[in-house]
Amino acid sequence: MIAHNKASLKDMRRQLRQRMTPAELVLWKKLRNGKFLQLKFKRQHSIGNYIVDFYCAHPRLIIEIDGGVHFEKEQKEKDTYRDKNLAEMDYAILRFSNDEVLNSTKDVLRRIEAVIGEI
């Protein structure tokens, strides 16, 4: 069984919530409090040893918002490995760039809705 919100990661999750990026804040305003498809999303949620940006238990969806560092070769490899591990745990993972969220929020929401419809 995979541990969610491990106590050992509590302080890190809190710090990440306090330092959300502008793109994370924009998306969080759309997802929080059941505003999006009446689904409950959590922010900076941990699954195993990973902390994900946004998580919805039903339909087991993880949403990641990537800034510039995620486009560097080493970080891309880490993200690929992480996504593979999470997918093996039966989670669906969506990744968006900061620019996509900030400049095309409606398109991002449509894509999330489409993936949820497929799950």
ZAMARGU-4260 file (C-alpha; in steps of 0.2 Angstrom, whole numbers, plus 5000, padded with zeros to 4 digits):
<rodrens>
0) 5000/5000/5000 | 5006/5017/4995 | 5007/5030/5010 | 4999/5046/5006 | 5004/5062/5015
5) 5019/5055/5025 | 5022/5064/5041 | 5040/5065/5037 | 5036/5076/5022 | 5023/5087/5031
10) 5035/5102/5033 | 5040/5101/5015 | 5022/5100/5009 | 5018/5116/5019 | 5033/5125/5013
15) 5028/5121/4995 | 5010/5127/4998 | 5017/5143/5005 | 5028/5146/4990 | 5017/5142/4976
20) 5022/5148/4959 | 5011/5161/4950 | 5005/5147/4938 | 5001/5135/4952 | 4991/5149/4960
25) 4981/5152/4944 | 4977/5133/4942 | 4973/5131/4961 | 4960/5145/4960 | 4951/5135/4946
30) 4953/5117/4955 | 4950/5121/4973 | 4934/5118/4983 | 4926/5107/4970 | 4925/5121/4957
35) 4931/5110/4943 | 4919/5096/4939 | 4914/5095/4957 | 4930/5085/4961 | 4941/5087/4976
40) 4959/5092/4972 | 4973/5093/4984 | 4989/5104/4982 | 5006/5098/4987 | 5000/5081/4991
45) 5013/5067/4994 | 5012/5050/4987 | 5025/5038/4993 | 5041/5049/4993 | 5035/5061/4980
50) 5026/5077/4982 | 5014/5081/4968 | 5008/5098/4963 | 4989/5093/4962 | 4981/5077/4966
55) 4963/5071/4964 | 4960/5054/4972 | 4945/5050/4960 | 4951/5047/4946 | 4969/5045/4953
60) 4975/5060/4943 | 4991/5070/4946 | 4994/5087/4939 | 5012/5094/4938 | 5016/5112/4933
65) 5033/5113/4926 | 5044/5129/4927 | 5061/5131/4918 | 5071/5119/4928 | 5060/5105/4922
70) 5066/5108/4904 | 5084/5104/4909 | 5091/5087/4903 | 5094/5081/4921 | 5078/5086/4928
75) 5068/5079/4913 | 5076/5062/4916 | 5071/5063/4935 | 5053/5068/4930 | 5052/5054/4917
80) 5058/5041/4931 | 5046/5049/4943 | 5031/5048/4931 | 5035/5030/4926 | 5035/5025/4945
85) 5019/5034/4948 | 5011/5027/4932 | 5016/5010/4938 | 5006/5014/4954 | 4991/5017/4943
90) 4991/5036/4943 | 4987/5046/4928 | 5000/5061/4926 | 4997/5077/4917 | 5011/5089/4915
95) 5009/5108/4909 | 5022/5121/4908 | 5020/5137/4918 | 5017/5146/4901 | 5002/5135/4896
100) 4994/5138/4913 | 4997/5157/4913 | 4993/5160/4894 | 4980/5146/4890 | 4971/5142/4906
105) 4955/5137/4897 | 4964/5125/4886 | 4973/5117/4901 | 4956/5114/4910 | 4949/5107/4894
110) 4963/5095/4893 | 4961/5090/4911 | 4943/5087/4908 | 4946/5076/4893 | 4959/5065/4902
115) 4946/5063/4917 | 4933/5058/4904 | 4945/5045/4897 | 4950/5037/4914
</rodrens>
